[in-house]
Amino acid sequence: MESKTKLLNTKEVAEALGCSLPTARRIMQREDFPLIRVGKNMKVNAEAFDEWTKNRRI
């Protein structure tokens, strides 16, 4: 059985956090953020993002 990994883009992170795109980009570039770079695009694994939001204050 194949498992699909859901990756969130910057717009989805901004919507989830209730912030602007520039703010989401700054947050995604933090050292403690589980960022995945795909070329020039910034992504985050949805499960890792959920865990990050539970354990950190912005």
Summary of the structure (lengths in Angstrom):
residues: 58
radius of gyration: 11.3
end to end distance: 36.5
largest distance: 38.1
contacts: 133
relative contact order: 0.22
helix: 45%
strand: 19%
